[in-house]
Amino acid sequence: MAYTVEQKAALEKALASGVMRVSYGGNTVEYRSLDEIKTALATVTAALAGKRIRQVRVTTSRGL
């Protein structure tokens, strides 16, 4: 997906003000937490910079 500078600015504004609802270009997105906004902002920032974000999840368990 191609992200825009407008989307990045909207996410930054929401993060700074603590608002969970972000609107840009006629679209509105409601986030569940500030961490979710931070993740979205990191994704948009990396995409605009031309970098890919790789996420690695490790799950372990002990015993049966």
N, C-alpha and C positions, 0 to 999 in steps of 0.2 A: 504494500500500500504506500502511496506517495503522501507524505505528510507536508504540511505547510507551516510557514513561520507564524501564521495567525493561530494555528492550533497550539504551537509551543508557547506563544505569548498568553493564550487563554489558560493553559495549564499552570504556567508560572504565576499568573495573577491569582488563580484559585488556591494554589499552594500557599502563597504569601498571606492570603486573607482567611484561610481555613475553611473555605466554601467547598462543599462536596459536589456541586452541580456546575458543569462547564458548558458554555455555549460558544459556538463558532460557526460561521458560515450557514446559519439557519438550522444547525444541528445542536441538540442538547444531550449531554451524557451525565449521568449521576453516578458518582463513585462511592464505594462503601467505606473507604478510609483514606487518610492522607498517604499511607504507604502505597495504596493503589495508584494515587495520583503521581507519586514520586516514580513509580515503576513506569507509568505511561509517559511521563516527562523524559525519563532516561531513554526510553525507546524512541521517542520522537527526536530528541537531541542527537542520538547516535545515527538515526536514519538521515537526518539533515546533514550530518557530518560525513556521511558515506560509510559508516562503520556498521558492522553486524554485531548484535548482542547475542552471546551464547550463554545459555543457562544450563547448569549441570545440577541435578538433584541426586542426592545419595540417601538411600533409605537402608537402615539396618535394623535387625531385631536380635534379641538374645533369647536363647532357649526355644522351646517348642510351643 
